[in-house]
């Protein structure tokens, strides 16, 4: 059996990625009121980069660390996240170990 612990956990692997952060977000919440009524808050659970967080009764989007996987747009049962790829030259650059 292969020992996956030698290569590190997911946090260590995410740390190796490079980001070129755009001043303009590629993730937008369409309507905060929809998020306030959402019972599951699926985006806060399913996003592997923890981009979505509840703070002061509203959803905060920290797009700078987005992995561009699209899980949030699939997870949102209300189709309330406008997800696009970052503009050319911006976003994540994966580093493989």
Steps between C-alpha positions, in 0.01 A plus 500: 500500500629846408561746785340830389610680819856531367385749237308713750140591545283715277590824682869444429424436134281810471783706648715415196261670254565850369229759456497810282218691661285727286350817644164386360327196646395215273248387764188702576205441729194595297273579797609511866138455612493156335809396696348625826200270448712201395484232767782274381769760423649235269760731348666544840526124542594376153758758393840335556671841521251643754427796273150550647454598864215641708595822676271759657188332359618504138702278271856616437682391183880479519554434130876548529553140611254336260611170349270552200342157548140621463372305801323806637279552196399136509445504877275807504142367481375850409738568209601816687872500418619658178819302428741578218860419430733784600611737226791381289827485689334502844397225737666188629811329369522146631835357609529123503724318740 
